[in-house]
Amino acid sequence: METVLSGIRPTGNLHLGNYFGAVKNFLRMQQEYNCYFFIADYHSLTTHPTPADLHGGVKQIFAEYLACGLDPEKATIYIQSDLPEVAELYLLLSMNAYVGELERTVTFKEKIKKQPDNINAGLLTYPVLQAADIIIHKATKVPVGKDQEQHVEMARKFANRFNHMYKVDYFPEPHPFNFGDNLVKIPGLDGSGKMGKSEGNGIYLYDEPSAIKKKIMRAVTDSGPTEPNQEVAEPIKNLFTIMEQVSAPDTLQYFKEKYASCEIRYGDLKKQLVEDVTKFTTPIRERINEIKSDESYLTKVAQMGAEKARESARKTIKEVREIIGFKPF
């Protein structure tokens, strides 16, 4: 069975875009692959070196993914900092990662523009740590967006470089895992683009009904169609896309027909969307709160995940040390 690995940053909450995009595919993948899902708290320090509540962020995102259906009995779910072996492999790989290639990384170039006062070594070597996360479990599939594909390519490069330098066939090649047609892209409420934390245009699974109503009622629309069967404007198409996921098919069809006949009232469309989104997210929000309040359950899941992940990581580090030449006296 092939191994899949995916990291999750402990910053922000899951929104509808996350749920209908990556999370639903994670739920399918945990049935079909040997999956490792980890909360990337080390990685988060590259942009937030002094987090206000790192533990709280980890706890929140941990509870949210569990509430969405990630199953610790089917997949290995762990916290990155619970694996000291990752830090050791990161160090060893850094010896064979070159400054020039790291400086050419697209995401590094973008980050130094966004945070010119915080160009730290961790930011530069981010791809090395990511490579360590991936190859420590010998993962061959890594679900990533287009913006992260270069990091998987670099992980493949570091794995192959290790094999070549030490004349072994040890690490398999990791490759980006493209969900293809299964990946649903949920747009934001600002009329364009995808739903995202940094864009501030998202509906979060943890949002209270009042917050959901406020966000949806403020969603961007237009002045309405002026002739029958007019092409749907982008902002309205976005609202229809969200409705496709949370509303009944006949409800979606009703509003599409109203648009086509120039009879649509955006206020009614938004009110229906508020009702359907709230109905969809309420059980998830309640489950998140239930999990967060159960400290013993969270501790049990975190410890179980750490033990399973460390079993794999310890084996890799032991063998890597032997290959390089570290031997006890």
C-alpha positions in Angstrom: 0.0 0.0 0.0 1.4 3.4 -1.0 2.1 6.0 1.7 0.5 9.4 1.6 1.6 12.4 3.7 0.0 15.8 4.2 0.9 18.6 6.6 -1.6 21.0 8.2 -0.6 24.4 9.6 -2.0 25.2 13.1 -3.0 28.7 12.1 -6.5 29.7 11.4 -9.7 27.6 11.2 -11.0 25.3 8.5 -13.3 26.9 6.0 -15.8 25.5 3.5 -13.1 25.6 0.8 -10.8 23.4 3.0 -13.6 21.0 3.7 -15.0 20.4 0.2 -11.4 20.5 -1.2 -8.7 18.7 0.7 -10.6 17.3 3.7 -13.1 15.3 1.8 -10.3 13.8 -0.2 -8.4 13.0 2.9 -11.4 11.1 4.1 -11.3 9.1 1.0 -7.6 8.6 1.0 -7.5 7.2 4.6 -9.6 4.3 3.3 -7.3 3.6 0.3 -3.7 4.5 1.4 -1.3 4.3 4.4 -1.9 8.0 5.4 0.1 10.3 7.7 -1.5 13.6 8.6 0.5 15.9 10.8 0.0 19.4 12.3 3.0 21.4 11.1 3.8 23.5 14.2 7.5 23.7 13.4 6.7 25.1 9.9 4.3 27.7 11.4 7.3 29.4 13.2 8.8 30.5 9.9 6.2 33.1 9.6 5.0 33.3 13.2 8.1 32.9 15.3 6.4 34.2 18.5 2.9 32.8 18.3 0.4 34.1 20.9 -0.9 30.6 21.6 0.8 27.9 19.6 -0.7 25.1 21.7 -4.2 26.5 21.4 -3.8 26.7 17.6 -2.6 23.1 17.5 -5.5 22.0 19.7 -8.1 23.8 17.6 -7.0 22.5 14.2 -6.5 19.0 15.7 -10.1 19.0 16.9 -11.4 20.4 13.6 -9.9 17.7 11.5 -11.1 15.0 13.9 -14.6 16.5 13.8 -14.5 16.4 10.0 -13.9 12.7 10.1 -10.1 12.0 10.1 -9.9 8.6 11.9 -6.9 7.9 14.2 -7.7 4.2 13.8 -7.3 4.4 10.0 -4.6 7.1 9.6 -1.7 8.3 11.6 -2.5 11.7 12.9 0.3 13.4 14.8 1.9 16.7 15.8 5.1 17.5 14.0 7.0 18.6 17.1 6.3 15.2 18.8 8.8 13.7 16.4 12.4 14.7 17.3 13.5 12.4 14.5 12.1 14.9 12.0 14.4 17.6 13.3 17.4 15.2 13.1 16.7 14.3 9.5 16.2 18.0 8.7 19.7 18.6 10.0 21.2 15.8 8.1 19.5 16.8 4.8 20.6 20.4 5.3 24.2 19.3 4.9 23.4 18.4 1.3 21.1 21.3 0.5 22.7 24.3 -1.2 22.0 27.9 -0.5 21.6 28.8 -4.2 18.9 26.2 -4.9 17.0 27.2 -1.7 17.2 30.9 -2.6 15.6 30.2 -6.0 12.5 28.6 -4.4 9.5 30.5 -5.6 7.8 30.5 -2.2 11.0 31.8 -0.5 11.1 34.7 -3.0 7.4 35.5 -2.3 7.8 35.2 1.5 10.7 37.6 1.7 8.6 40.2 0.0 5.8 39.7 2.4 8.0 39.6 5.5 11.2 41.6 4.7 11.9 42.1 8.4 11.8 38.4 9.2 13.9 36.6 6.6 15.0 33.8 8.9 17.1 30.7 8.2 14.0 28.5 8.8 12.2 30.3 6.0 15.1 29.6 3.6 15.4 26.0 4.6 11.6 25.4 4.7 11.8 23.0 1.7 14.4 20.9 3.6 12.2 20.5 6.6 9.3 19.7 4.3 11.4 17.1 2.6 12.3 15.5 6.0 8.6 15.4 6.9 7.9 13.5 3.6 10.7 11.1 3.3 11.0 10.1 6.9 7.9 8.0 6.3 9.0 7.2 2.8 5.8 8.7 1.4 5.4 8.6 -2.3 2.3 10.7 -2.7 2.0 14.2 -1.3 -1.3 16.1 -1.7 -0.4 19.7 -2.5 -1.6 22.8 -4.3 0.2 24.2 -7.3 2.1 26.6 -5.1 3.7 23.7 -3.2 4.6 21.4 -6.1 8.1 22.9 -6.3 8.7 21.8 -2.6 7.7 18.2 -3.5 10.1 18.4 -6.4 12.8 19.5 -4.0 12.0 16.7 -1.6 12.4 14.3 -4.6 15.8 16.0 -5.4 17.0 15.6 -1.8 15.9 12.0 -1.6 17.7 11.2 -4.9 20.8 13.2 -3.8 21.0 11.2 -0.6 20.7 7.9 -2.5 23.4 9.0 -5.0 25.8 10.4 -2.5 25.7 7.3 -0.3 25.3 4.9 -3.2 22.1 3.3 -1.9 18.6 2.9 -3.1 17.0 3.9 0.1 14.5 6.8 -0.2 11.7 6.4 -2.8 10.7 9.4 -4.9 7.8 11.4 -3.6 5.4 13.0 -6.1 2.6 15.6 -5.9 -0.8 13.9 -5.6 -3.3 15.6 -7.8 -6.9 15.1 -6.8 -7.9 15.8 -10.4 -11.7 16.0 -10.9 -12.3 15.1 -7.3 -11.0 18.4 -6.0 -13.8 20.9 -5.5 -12.7 24.5 -5.5 -14.9 26.7 -3.3 -14.8 30.4 -4.2 -14.8 33.2 -1.6 -17.5 35.7 -0.8 -15.7 38.6 -2.3 -16.8 37.8 -5.9 -13.6 36.3 -7.2 -10.9 33.8 -6.4 -10.8 30.9 -4.0 -11.9 30.9 -0.4 -8.9 31.5 1.9 -7.8 32.6 5.3 -5.4 35.3 4.0 -8.1 36.7 1.6 -10.6 37.1 4.5 -13.4 35.9 2.4 -14.2 32.5 4.0 -17.0 30.8 5.9 -15.4 28.8 8.7 -16.7 25.5 10.0 -16.3 26.9 13.5 -18.4 30.1 12.7 -21.5 30.7 14.8 -24.8 31.2 12.9 -24.7 34.9 13.5 -21.2 35.2 11.9 -22.3 33.0 8.9 -25.4 35.3 8.3 -23.3 38.4 8.5 -20.7 37.2 6.0 -23.2 35.8 3.5 -25.5 38.8 3.6 -22.5 41.0 2.8 -21.3 38.7 -0.1 -20.6 40.5 -3.4 -23.3 40.4 -6.0 -24.2 42.5 -9.0 -27.2 44.5 -10.3 -28.9 41.3 -11.6 -29.5 39.9 -15.1 -31.0 42.2 -17.7 -32.1 39.6 -20.2 -33.3 35.9 -20.1 -30.6 33.2 -20.1 -27.9 35.8 -19.6 -24.5 34.4 -18.7 -24.2 34.2 -14.9 -21.9 36.8 -13.5 -18.8 35.6 -11.6 -20.0 36.7 -8.1 -23.3 34.9 -8.5 -21.7 31.9 -10.0 -19.6 31.7 -6.9 -22.7 31.7 -4.7 -24.2 29.0 -6.8 -21.0 27.0 -6.4 -21.3 27.1 -2.6 -25.0 26.3 -2.9 -24.1 23.2 -5.0 -22.3 21.8 -2.0 -24.7 22.6 0.9 -28.2 22.9 -0.6 -30.7 20.5 -2.0 -30.5 20.0 -5.8 -34.1 21.4 -6.3 -33.2 24.5 -4.3 -30.2 25.2 -6.5 -32.3 24.6 -9.6 -35.0 27.0 -8.4 -32.5 29.9 -8.0 -30.8 29.1 -11.3 -34.2 29.2 -13.1 -35.0 32.5 -11.3 -31.7 33.9 -12.6 -32.4 32.7 -16.1 -35.8 34.3 -16.1 -34.5 37.6 -14.6 -36.7 37.1 -11.6 -34.0 36.3 -9.0 -33.9 38.3 -5.8 -30.4 38.1 -4.3 -31.7 38.7 -0.8 -33.8 35.5 -1.0 -30.8 33.6 -2.5 -28.6 34.8 0.4 -31.2 34.0 3.1 -31.5 30.4 1.7 -27.7 30.1 1.6 -27.5 31.3 5.2 -30.0 28.6 6.2 -28.3 25.8 4.3 -24.7 26.7 5.3 -25.8 26.9 9.0 -27.5 23.6 8.8 -24.4 22.0 7.3 -21.8 23.5 9.6 -23.7 23.3 12.9 -23.1 19.5 13.6 -19.4 19.9 12.7 -19.1 23.0 15.0 -20.8 21.1 17.9 -18.5 18.1 17.3 -15.4 20.4 17.4 -16.5 21.9 20.7 -17.2 18.4 22.1 -13.7 17.2 21.1 -12.0 20.3 22.4 -13.6 19.9 25.8 -12.5 16.3 26.1 -8.9 16.7 27.1 -8.4 13.0 27.8 -9.5 12.1 24.2 -7.3 14.6 22.6 -4.3 13.5 24.7 -5.0 9.8 23.8 -5.3 10.6 20.0 -2.1 12.8 20.1 -0.1 10.1 21.9 -1.4 7.3 19.7 -0.4 9.3 16.6 3.0 10.2 18.0 3.7 6.5 18.8 2.7 5.3 15.4 4.6 8.1 13.6 7.8 7.6 15.8 7.8 3.9 15.0 8.2 4.7 11.4 10.6 7.7 12.0 12.9 5.8 14.4 13.4 3.1 11.8 14.3 5.6 9.1 16.7 7.6 11.3 18.4 4.4 12.5 19.0 3.3 9.0 20.0 6.7 7.7 22.6 7.1 10.5 24.0 3.7 9.6 24.2 4.6 5.9 26.0 7.9 6.6 28.4 6.2 9.0 27.3 7.1 12.5 28.2 4.1 14.7 28.2 3.7 18.5 31.5 2.9 20.2 
